[in-house]
Amino acid sequence: MKSRLSTTTPALFYGATALSGLLAVWTAPARGQERLPNTAPLEWQGDLSERMMDGLHRFIEAKIEQAIDEPGNGWRPDTTSPEAYEASLAPKRERLAKVLGVVDSRLPARMERFGDDSSPALVAETDRYRVYQVRWPVLEGVTGEGLLLEPLTPPVAQVVALPDADQTPEQLAGLAEGIAVESQFARRLAENGWRVVVPVLIDRNDEWSGNPDVAWTNQPHREWIYRQAYQMGRHPIGYEVQKTLAAVDWFTKRDGELAVAVAGYGEGGLIALCSAALDTRIEACLTSGYFETHALPWEEPLYRNVWGWTRDFGDAVLAAMIAPRTLIVEYSRAPEVTGPPAARPGRRQCAAAGRLVTPTFADVATEFERIDEFDPNQMQARLLLSGETANFGSDEAMGMFGGLFGIVGPLRPAADPRVSTEPPRDLRTGFSPAERQRRQVQELERHVQQLVRGAARTRERFAQALAPVEPRSLESHVAQAPKLRQYLWDEVLGRFDDAVLPPRPRSRLVYDREKWTGYEVVLDVFPDVFAWGVLLLPKDLRPGERRPVVVCQHGRNGVPADVIEGDQAAYHDFAARLADEGFIVFAPHNPYRGEDRYRFLSRKANAVGASLFSFILAQHQQILDWLAELPMVDAERIAFYGLSYGGETAVRVPPLLEGYCLSICSADFNDWARKVASTEAALCFPFTIEWEMPYFDMGGTFNYAEMAALMAPRPFMVERGHDDGVAPDEWVAYEYAKVRRLYDRLGIGDQTEIEFFDGGHTINGQGTFRFLRRHLRFPDGSAAEDESQE
């Protein structure tokens, strides 16, 4: 049976002509030869996986530092006029809305005052304003909830006042203890004639982080929502921006002539800044306890992680996006966060580490000065204030903010008798802020889970919009696939566009077996980044013969030796077994080793629009290019076979790197959107320590079927043990059925298989070995033999 293999030789990233000249005289290594011909000696000692990880961290930290020093990813607005400036902001606003997940149409504006006998709608009343318990529609099934402070006289302006995540609207309005009187800026604004809406934010407690039918976790509520939403192209920051803008919708509907502003502290300061950057109806923004350089973004809580944030935005860029509208940045003591909630009995300890500390004033000032790079003509009135005390809401800040709307002098504290004769008093007897928090958390969870359940339809719409494909036309599929590959690489996994270094191969002999020898090989990729693996060469290679290669990839916490020796339960020496059969084998190291070290590597990479697979893709491209130049290698027959995290690699790397002619995914193939984001099963990642697994908007763009489709027309196989705890058979079969249907419709149904076997999370090495022999046409005659047996 004719095999449809790629006929494209991979393009080289390095000096191919000169290297080819060297390899033209390459001869097979003699028995016991200490290194491969045309390679330098590999002299590094110690654990090369640690050495690799150290270098990768240095590389990405340098990238982050560069992004901070050159904010905006090269973006510069048109400053020739206010009109040109505003027009040039449109693409940046579109990008900001995307990465924050502000992509759903909001419901019509409405503000509902609600209550019952023990928790009446009228919460408090003074001689200057009334306080109401309110909620407002935002998205289908998602509401904003909090307080409305309505002045008794015509309001001077309208403001959304945003507390920190661990503060309640009642505290910011002076109805509950916990915030100093001078910092109760919602109350101060109401005392001085402002209409104020104070939303509740998702907090950092863990009470509702879990499913009572599955498990509870110690994740802060913000992380609990983040880990589901990020995979589906949403974000807790974006949800709270939507709630803020829904309140702005109501403000403009209620009284369109009145000015609208936002003011926030801590997490609320971040929401205020993002909201004003996105929506020009907001005429002024006051942010306190948030604005800074964020030089170590990976040390902040996971729920602050936004795809490409440091590269594309940062606080200075957000500030510039508010211009020519007014911005006030108040330096104050930031909320102190030392980590996730402490361990409690009965909860899974799977939250990510993260802390918040108060930056120096110099750090805040440095970021503030960067705004001039984007607004050199000073179109924006902006102020940086260092309060009289470390508390937020200083007299100076509030005075400046009030002055923007015609209030002369400082906004006097609510306790000042010249302003008010009585403090507000909460009339509710049955109100529970914890119950309100539960409602808000579970509304967002339900919204995300609805996205998870509808993800297949979302992906279909995405694919049709990006690359309309005739389902039964192989030619059309092949023509459209590059668009999808580019999107997957650039927008989901992340691509480094750095120039790749010459490989400068170094090697040393590490195995001398009866049928093959093994050489440890290191190749340069980027500064501080190298590829590392073990090349197994059969001893019966004939002069001038070119054989297929199988790249055998280990899983999480593995190293190349694991797939070669020791008969480990997951691998059963499958690389060595393939070498015994006469295949050339390369066992590379992928850097998902060291638990949170690789997770933080991916977290750091996210800051510049990259991920763990950005490194892996670059390393494998260098490996492919080097292998393709070896005279004993048939460059058109380089296959990939990986287990677990190596199986995850099998549906991400070969679909993008066309130098791989075939891919086998073992012990990983899955309904990935459900696996990563669903809260309905204990095996899903919201309940585990794998907090790096969400990739922004992957659930709405590419699942395993869509990634496997990018292999077509190249062969693709799934190896699946019935007892593999990664997922139930039903999830795997459901997802693979879409792959099979596509291959059949394209007329290449013989190019894909799935093998179910009675076993667990392990290499089975039966059907997969036959698949390799058949499609790689090796050993001689085996293809015909296998087909006759079938």
N, C-alpha and C positions, 0 to 999 in steps of 0.2 A: 504494500500500500504506500502510495507516495506521501511523503511527509512535507507539510508546508512550513518551512523554516525561514527565518529572516535572512535575506540576502544582502543586508546592509552591514558593512564593516563599520564598527564604531569609529567616530572621529576622534583624533588624538588631541589632548590638551597640551602636549609637550613636543619637543623636537623630534618628530617621527622619522624624518629622513635620516638624521644623524644616528638615531638609535637603531634603525633598520640596518644601517651599514655595519654596526657592531654585531648585531645578532645574526647577520648572514653567515658568520663563521662560527656560530654557536654549535657546540657538540654536546651530546648527552654526558652528564657527569659520570666520571669513573666511580666504581664501587669505593665507598668510603671518602669520596672527595668532600672537603670540608665546606664548600659553598658552591652555589650555582655559578656556571660560567657567566662572565660579563656582569657580575655583581660584586660590590665591595663587601668585605667581611662585616658581619653584624656583631658588634662588640658590646651592645647594651646588656646589662645584667639586671637581675631583679624582676619584679612583676611588671611586664609590659602593659598590662591592662591598667594599672595605676599610673604608669608613665603616660599612657594615652589620655586618661581622664584628666590628669594634671594639665596637659597641653591643651586639651579642648576647653577647659575652664579659662585658661589664660587667653586663648584666642577669642572666646565670646566676651570676656570682660573687656578686652581691648575694643571690640566692636561696640559695646555699650558705651564705653568712655568716648569713643569717636562720635557716636550718635548724640551724646549729651553736648559735646563740644560743637557739633554741627547740627543743631536741631532742625526738625522739619523735613529731613530726607531730601534736601535740595529745593524744597518749596519756597518760593518767594512771591508774595502777592503783588499785584500791579498797583503801585502807589501813585500813579500819575493823577488820580482824582478819586474822591470818595466813591463815585459811581463805579469806576474801574476797579477799585479796591474790593467793593462789595461783590462785583461780578466774578472776580478772580477767586473769591472764597468758596464759590459753589462746589467745585470738585472736592475741596478739603472738607466741607461740611458733609458731603455725601459719604466720604470715607469715614469720617468720625461717626456718623450715624450707623454705618455698617458694623464697625468694630465694637461699638457699644451695644449693638442689637436693637437700635431704635429704628426698626424696619416695619413694624406693624401699624396699620391705620388705627388711630384712636377713635373711640366712640364719641358721639355727639356730647357736647359740654353740658354738664348738669351738676349741681351741688345739692345734695340731700341732707337736710337736718333730720336726725333720727334719734329715737330713744324709747324708753318705756318708763314705768313708774319709778323704778329704782335707779335708772340711768337716763334721766330726761335729756331731751335735745338741748335745752338751755342749761349749760354747764355752770355758768357764772355770770354775774352782772355787776358792773360798777357804775359810777356816775359818768363815765366816758365811753364805755364800750360793753358789749355783750359777747359772751363766749358760747359757741355752739359746738356740739358733737356732730361731725359731718363725715360723709363719704361721697366719693364721686367716681363715675365710671371712667375707666382708662382703656382697657382692652376687653375682649370677650372673656368674662370670668375673672377679671382683674380690676380691683378698685383701689383708689387712694383712700386713706382714712386718717383722720386727725381732728384738728380743731380749726374753727373759723372765729376770728376775733373781729367783730363788726362794730365800727365806731357809731356813736349815737348821732353824730353830726356828719355832714357829707365828707367822705374820706378825701385825704390829700393825695393819696397814691395807694397802690395795691402791691403786696409783696408776698412771695412764697418764702417763708422762714424755715430753714432746714436745720434741725438739730444734728448732732453726731448720732451715729448708729446706736450708741448705748445711752442716749438721752431720750426722754419721752417728750411729746408735744406739751404735756402738762408742766414739765419742769421748765421748758423754754418760755412758757406763758405765766410762770409764777404760781401755778396751781398745785405744785408738788415740790417737795424739797429735793435738793440735789444739785442745783445750779445757783451760784451767787447772784444776788439781786441785780448787780450791775451787768451781769452777763445774760440776763433774761431778755434778749433783744426782741423776741416776739411781743412780750409784754410792753417793752419800752416803745416800740413802734405803734402799738395799739393805743397806748396812753397819749401819744402825740398825733393821733388822728388817722392812722393808716388802717386800711383793710388788710388783714393778715390771714393767710392759710398756713397752718403748720402740719405737714404730713408726718406720719410715723415712718421711720426707716426700718428695714430689716436689721435686727440687732446681732450681737456677737455671742449670744447665749446659745446653748445647744439643745434646749428642751424639746424642740419639735424636729430635730435633725434625724430623721429615720422614718421607718414604717413599722407600726405596731405588729404587723403580720410578718415582718422580716427581721429587722434588727434596728436598734438605736445606735447612734454614733456620738462622738464628742466633737463633731464638726460645728463650728459656729454657723448659725443660720445662714449667714452671707456665703460661706463656703459651700454649704449644703445646696443652695440654689445655684451657685456658680458652677459646681461640678456637673450638674445636669444641663444647665442652660448654655454653657460655653460650647459644648458639642453641637448644640442646635442653633448656633448663631445668635444667641441671646446672652444677656449679662445682667447680674443684679444692679450694676450701675445704670445700665440702659433702662431697666424696668423702672428705676426710681427717677430717672430723667423723664420717662414717659408720664409718670404720676405728676411730676412737677409741671410739665408742659400741658397736661390735662387741666391742671388748676389755672394755668395761664389762659387756656382756651376759655375757661369759665369767666375769668376776669374780663377778657376782651368782649365776651358776649354780654356780661352783666353791665359793664360801663366802659365802652371802647374808647372814651375820651381820656380816661385816667391813665397815668403812667404806670408801668408794671416793672417790678424789680425782683431780684432774688438775693437772698442773703443766707449764708450757711457756715457752719462750724464743723471741723473735722471731716467725717465722711459727708456731711451735709455741705461743707465747703467745696468738695470735689463735685457733688451733684450740681451745685449752683454754677460752678465754672463751666461744666459741660453743657448745662441747659442754656446758659447765655451764649456760649459759642455756637450752639445749633440754631437758636431762635432769635431773630432780630426784633421780635416784639418786646423782648426784655431790654429795657433801656439802661439798666445799671445792675452791676453785680458786686456784692461784698462777699469775699471769701476769707475765712479766718481758720488758722490751725491746720491748713492743708498745703498751701502753695510752697514749693521748694524745687530743688534740682532732682530729687529722687535718684541719687547717684548709685544706690544699691537697691534697685527695684525688686530683686529676688528675695531680699530680706523682709519685705513688706508682706502682709497677709495675702494668701493665694487669691482671695476675692478682689484684690486690686490688679490682678494680672489681666492686661488687655493686649490683644494681638497687635504687635508692632508699635506699641505705645511710645516707647523711648525713641524709636527711629522716626516715626511719622508725626508725633505730637509732642508731648511734654507740656508742662504748665505754661511756658512762654508762648508756645504756638497757640494754645487755647486762649490765652489772654489776647493775643493779636487777632484772633478770630472774633473777638468781641468788639474790636475797634470798628467804627469810631465811637461806639457807645462806651460808657464810663465803667472803669474797673477800680475797685478799692481792695487792696490786699493788706490784711491786718496780720502782723506777726504776733502770735500768741502761743501759749503752751498747747501743744498738740495732745489729742487723746493718747493715753498711755496704754499700749497693748503689748503684753509680754509673750503671748502665744495663745493657742486655742484653749478652750475650757479644760480644766484639770480632769484627769481620769476619774470616772465614777463607776461603781459596780453596775454591771448589766449593759454597758455600752462598749461598742467597738472603738478602739483607740486608733483611728485612722485619719485624723485631721492633719493638715500640713502645718509645719512650723511657720511662724511669721510674727513680726513685731512692728510696732510703731513707736517712734521716739520724736522728740521735739528737735527740729534742725536748728542750727545756729542762725542768727540773724544774717550773717555774712552769706550763708548758703542761699537764703531766701532772696537777699538783695542781688546776688549773682544771677539767679534765674529771672528776677524782675528786670534786670538790665538787658537781658537777652531779647526782651520784647522789641527793643529798638531795631534789631536786625530785620524785623518784619514790618515795623511801622516807623521807619526812619523820619517821616514827616510829622510825627507826633499828632496824628489825627485824633488819637484817643486821649481823653482826660483820664489819667491813671495815677494812683497814689499808693505808695508803700508806707504803712504806718507801723511803728513799734509802740504798742500800747503802754500806758502808764504802769500797768501791772501785767503779770503773765496771763491774766484772765482774758478771754475773748470778749468782744462787745465793749471795748473801752469807750470812754466819753469822746475821745478824738475820732475814733472810727464811726461811732453812731452820729456824731455831729456832722462829719463830712457826708455821711450817707443821707442824713436828713436834709442837709443843705442842697443836695442835688434836686430836691423836690420842694424847695421854697421855705423850709423850716430854718429860721435864723437861730444860730447858737446851738449848743449841744442838746441832744435828746436826753432830757433829764431822766435819771433812774426812776423806776416805778415807785420806789420808796420815798421819793422826794414829795413832801406834802404840797409843794407848789404846783405839782402836776396832778396828783390824785389824792383824794381824801380817804380812800380805802383800798386795800389789796383785794385781788380777786379771791373768791372762796368757792371751791368745788361743791356743787349742790348734789352731786351723784353719791349714792350710798352703795350701789351695787356694781360700780364700774371696776373692770379688771384689765389693766394694761397688758397682762400676760395673755389673756384671752384674745385681745385685739392683735397681739403679735402672732398668736397661733393662726388667726384668720389670714393675716397678711402673708405669712410664710406658706401656708397651705394653698392659698390662691395661686401663688407663683409656681409652686410645685405642680399643681394641677394643669396650669397653662403649659409648662414645659412638657409634662407627660403627654398632653394632647399633641404637642409637636412631635414627640417621639412616635406616637402611634400613627401619625399621618406623614411620617418622614419619607416613605416610599413615593407617595404622590408628589411631595415637595421636590425630591430628587429627579423625578421624571420631568417636572416642569423646568427645573434648572437645566437639565441636559438638552431638552428641546429648545430652550431659549438660547443656549450657548452654541449648540451644534446639532441642528436638526438632522436626523439620520433616518434613512429608509431602512426599516428593520430587516429586510431580506436582501439588502445589497451589500456585499462585502466591500466593493470598491468605495461606496459612499462611507461605510464605517471607517475604513482605513484613511480616507481623506479627511474625515471630521475628527478623528482621534487626537491629532496634535493639539487642537484647541483645548480639549479636555485634559490632556496631559499637562499642558502649560498651566491651566488653572489649578489643577491638583498640586503641582509642584510649587507654583508661586504663591498661591493664596491659601492653601491648606497646610502643606508640609513646610514650605519655606525654602527658598533657594539662596545660596551664597553665590554672588556673582564675582567673587575674587578670582584673579588669575591663578590657575592651578600650577604648582611648582613642577619642574621635572621630577620624575619619580625617584631618581638616584637609588636604585634598588640595592639593599644590603641583605645578605643571607648567611645562614649557617646550617650545617647538618644537625638534625635532631632525631631522626629515625633512620634505621637501616634494617629493614625487614626482608623476608625471603623474596617477596614479589615487588617491593617498591622501596624507595628511599623518600625521606621527608625533610624538607628544608623550611626553616623559619625564615620569613621574608618580611621586610619593612620597606614601605614606599612613602616618600614625602607627598603631602597633599596641599596643605597651606602652611604658613608659618605656625609652628607649634602643633600642627595637625598631621598625623601620619596614619597610614593603613598598615595593618599587621595581620599576618596569617601564616598558615603552614601549607606548603605545596607538596603534594604526594605524587611522585613520578614512577610509573611502572618501569621495571627493569627490562622488560621485553620490548621497549620502544625501538623500532628499526630506524636506521638513518633515513631522513627525509619523510618519515611518517608523521602525519598530523592526526591527533586524536581529539575526541570531545573531552570537555572539562565539565565536571559537576562541582559547583560551589556549594559546600555543605555548611549551613549556618546554625550555630548554637542558639539557645534561648537565653532567657533572663539569668543573669549572674554566672553565665558560662564563659569558658575560654576555648580557643581552638582545640586544645588537647582533649576536651570532653567528648568531641565527636569522633575521636581517633582511637582512644585507648581507655581501659578501665571498665568496659562494658557497663557503663552507667545505665540505669533503668530507663531513662528517657531517650537515650541515643543508641545504645547497643552497637557502638563503634561503626555507625553506618558509613562514615567517610572511609575508614579503613577497609570495610567490606567492598565498597565501590572500587577502591584502588586494587583490591585483590582481583576484582573482575577485569581489570585492565584499563579502567577509566583514569584519566588525569583528574586529580581532586585538589581543590583549594579550599581550605577551612579558614575563613576570615574571622577576625574579632569585631563584633559590634559592641559599642560602648554602653550597653545597658547592664552594667555591672557595678556593684557598690551601693545598692539600694538608693538612698536619697541623694547620693552624689550624682547619679545620672538623672534623677528627677529634677534636681536643681539646675543641672546643665540644660535641660529642656526649658525649664522656667526662665532661666537667663536668656536663652535663645528667643523665647516668645517676645521679649522686650524689643527685639530688632526684627520681628517678623520671620522667625526661624523656629526650628524644633529639633528634637533629637534626630529625626530623619533627614534634616538638612545636612548634618555631618555624615550620616551613613550613606546618603546618596553620593556625596562628593567622594567618599572613600571607595565606594564600590565602582564609581566611574573610573577612578585611577586604577583599581584592580583589573577591571575589564580591559582597559587600554594596555596595561602591561601584559596581561595574559595573551591578548590578541597578537602581540608582537613576538611571542615565543615561537620558535620554529617548529616545535612539536605539537603546537596547539592549533586546532581547526577553529578559527575565530568565529565561524558561523555556527558552531555547535558548543556554546558555553551555556550550561543550564544552571538553574538555582533550585536548591532543596533545603528548606528550613523548617525547624520545629519551634513551636511556642512563640516567643518573641521573634525567633527566626522565621516562623510562619507568618507573623505579622509583617516582617520584612518582605516575605514572598509576594504579598499583595500590594506593596508600596514601591519597592525598588525595581524589580523586573518590568512591571508595567510602564515605568518611566524611562528606564535604561534599555533601549532596544538592542544593546549588545547581548542581552540575555535572550536566548532563543526559546527558552522553556522555563516554566516555574512550577514548583510543587509546594503547596502550603500544607504543613502537617501540624495538627494539634492546635489550630488557632482559628480556622475559617468559621465565620460567625455572622449573625445579624449584629453588626458592630454598633449601630446607633442604639439598639436596645441594650447591648452589653455595657456600653459606656454610660448611658444616660438614664436608663430605666430604674425606677425605685420599686419594682415589683418582684425582684428575685434577689436572694442573698449573694448570688454569684456575680451580680452587676457591680461595676466599679464605684458607684456612690457609696458602697458599703465596705470598700477595701482600702488598702494603703496606696494603691496605684493612682495617686492624684494627678500624675502627669498624663494620663491617658486621654483626657478630652483634648481634641484639636478643633480650633475655632471653626464652627459651621460645617464640620465634616458630615454631620448627620443630615444636613440639608443639601449636600452636594455629592458625596461619594460614600457609599457603603461598600462592603466587600464585593458584591456583584458588579458594581460600577467600576471598581478598581480592577477586578479580574477581567472585565470586558476590554480594558486597555491592553491586555495581553494579545487579544485576537488580532491576526489569525495564528499567533504562536500558540503552542500547546500549553495547557494549564490543567493541573490536577490538584485535588484535595484528598488528604489522608486523614481519616477520622475514626477514632476509637469510641465505641459506644459509651464507655464509662469515663470519658474525658470530662472533667468538671468545668472546663472552660465554658461550655454551654450544652444544653440538651440537643440530642440528635435532631429534634424538630426544627430548632432555629437554624442549624447548619443546613439541613435539607431544604428548608424554605429559601435560604439565601442562594444555595448552589443551584436550585431549580432555575433561577433567573439566568445564571451563567449558561447552563445547559441549553435553555431555550434560545439564547442569543447565538451560541455556536451553531445550533441546528438551523436557525433561520438564515444564518450566513453561509450555510452549506458546508460547514467544517465541523460537524458534530463528532467526527472521529478524532478531533484534536483536544477533547476535554474528557476527563473522567473524575469520578469520586469513588473512593474505596472506604466502605465501612468495615471495621473489623472488631472482634470481641476483645477489647482491651481498653487501656486508659490513655493517659497523656504521654504518648511514646511513639517513637518511630516503629512502624510495623515492617517496612522494607520488603513487602511482597509485590503488591500491585504497582507501587511506585517504582521499584527496580525494573519491572517489565515495561512500564511507561517510559523510563529513561532509555532502556535498550532499544525500544521500538522507534522512538522519535529521534534519538541521537544516532540511529542506524549503527549500533555497536553492541556487542562484538559482531563480527562478520556473520551474516546468516541468521542472527537471532531474531530479527524482525519477522522474517518469514516463519520461523519456528514458533514464535509467540502467537502469531495470527492463526496458525494451523491449530494450536492448542485451544485457542479461544473458540 
